[in-house]
Amino acid sequence: MSQNSQSNMLVSKTFNLLTDNIDTDQIIPAKFLTTTSRKGLGAGAFYNWRYDESGNELSEHAFTQFDPQETAILVGGNNFGCGSSREHAPWALLDLGFKVVMSTQFADIFRNNCIKNGLLPIVIDAKTYQFLSDNPVTEVTINISALSYDINGFGSFTFELDEFSQYCLSHNYDQLDYLLSQQEKIDAYEKALHE
């Protein structure tokens, strides 16, 4: 996996979780929602899929093949991120090492939470989904500046993203980071307002 210094380009292998209707409780079970910190939630991501009731890792699950050093793109089944609106779900995916989630459909609230927190959701069509399903661990190059992605051996495509979200993602900002980056301008405005 590689990413350039301004975060505009990401080259990564894909990791497939092709189950449909993966909800936010599966992404991060409720027992891990005891924090407002974004750090450390990756350990609880997909916990009930990865571990048995005694906390032992399930050797047959796909996560035994997951390597966060090589993989930053999650390919999810249709209707990924449905269920409750918990913001911890994108936090957990980011902490686990994902930077992009691709699916044929996202729940609206989950999609918005992803974008606000720096996780890029990309909607793919049925043919692209089928190719990625048939070819796990495929290299994908994502260009946030061009709003495009290239799937090795399949083709190049574009995705939609509003200009503000594109700016934040390309500068590795969440929306709060963006506001903080404008602190000098905010201070100057406040000073001028009171003079």
N, C-alpha and C positions, 0 to 999 in steps of 0.2 A: 504494500500500500504506500502511496506517496501523495503528498499534498504540497502545493507551492506555498511560498511565504505569505501571499495575500489570500490564501484559501479559495482562490477562484477555480482551481483544478484539483480534482481528486481522482486518483486511479486506484481501484480496489477490486478485489475479488468479491463475488456475491456469496451470501449465506442464505439458504432457503428454509423458510418455515411456511409451508404451503397450505396449512390448515386455514379454511375459511372462518370468518367471524371470530378472529382472535380479539378478545376484549381486553380492556385495560386491567381487569382483575387477573387475567392470565399473564399479562405483561409484568405487572407488579402487584402481587397479592396484598390484600388489605392490611395484613399484619406488619407490613413494612412501611406503613404510612404514618409512622410515629415521629417523623422528622420533617422539618421544612428545609433541610439542607439537600442540595443536589448531589452531594458527594456520597459515595458508598452504596447507592441504591442498585448498582449493577450486580452486587452479590445476591440481591433478592429478585432480579429480573428472571421471569419464567421459572421461579423457584419450584413451583409444583410440577413442572415438566422435567426439571433437572435433578431433583432430589426426592428421596422417599421420605416417609413419615419420620424416620429416625435421623434425617439430615444427611444420609449417604447419597453420593452422586449416582445417578442412574446411568450405567455404562452404555445402555442401548439407545440413549437419546442423541439426537443430532448435535446437541451442544458439545458432545465429546469431540466433535470435529471442528469446533469453532476456534479460530485463532485470531484474537483481536489485533495482532501485529500485521496480519495479512488481509483482514476483512473488516470493512467499514460500511458495507451495503447489505441491508437486510431485505430480502424479497419475501413479502408476506402474502398470505392468501387473500381472497376477496373480502372486502369490508373490514380491513385491518383497523384496530383501534376503536372498535365500537364499545358500547357499555358506558360506564360512568365517565365523568369529565376529568378524572384525576390527572393533574399536571405531573404527578410523579412518574407516569408512564414514559413520556419522552425523556425525563431526567434519568430514569433507569436505563433506557436504551443508550443514551449518550454515555453514561457512566460505564456501561458494558463495552463501549467502543464503537458503536454505530454512529455514523454521521448522516446516512441517507436510508430512507425506507422506501421501497418500491412496492406498489400494489395496484390492482385494477380499481380499487375503491377504498377511500378512507372515510371514517366517521368525521363529520365536520369539526367537532370540538377537538378531537385528537389532532387533526391536521393543523388547526390553528395553534394549539399548544406546541406542536412540533416546531412550527415556523418561529413562534415567539421565543423559543428556547434554543434555537440553533440547529435543529434536526430537520433536514430537508426531506419532505415527502414528495415523491414523484409518482403521478398516476400513469400507469402503462396500459396499453391496449391488450386485448386477448391474445393476439399473435405474439407479442413481445413476452407476455407472461408465459405462454406455452414454451417459447424458446428457452427462457430462463429456467423453467421447470424441468425441461428436458436436458438442460446443460448446467447442472449445478457447478459452483465454483468458476463462474465465468468472469473474465476481466471486463470491467466497465469503467469508462473514463467520463467524468462529469465535469462540465465547464459551466460554472455558475454565471460568469460574465456573458456567455453566449446563450444561456438557458438551453443547453443541449447536453446530450449524452450519447456516447458511442459504445455499443455492445460488441465486443470482439467477436467476429465471425457472423454477425447478424445485420448490423446497420447503425445509422445515426438518426437521432430523433431530437425533438425539442420538447420542452415542458414549460408550463405557465407558472409565473410567480410575479407578484406585484413588485414595483420598483423599490419600495422601501425594504421589503423582505430580502430582495436580491442584494441590496446594499449591505444590510446587516449580515447576511450569510457570507458575503464575499469579504467582509472585514472581520469575520469571526466574532460578531457582536450578537447578544440577545438585545431585546428592545431597551432594557434598563441600561445595558452597556452603552447603547447609542445615546441615550439621554445624558449619561455621565460624561460621554465624550464631548458633549456640547456645553459643559459647565462654564467655560470662559464666556461664551456668547450669552448664556443665561444670566451670569453675574453682571455682564456689561449692560444687558437689557434692564435688569433690576436696578442697577445704579442709575442709568439714564432716566428711568421711570420716576425715581425719587429725587432727582435734582431739580 
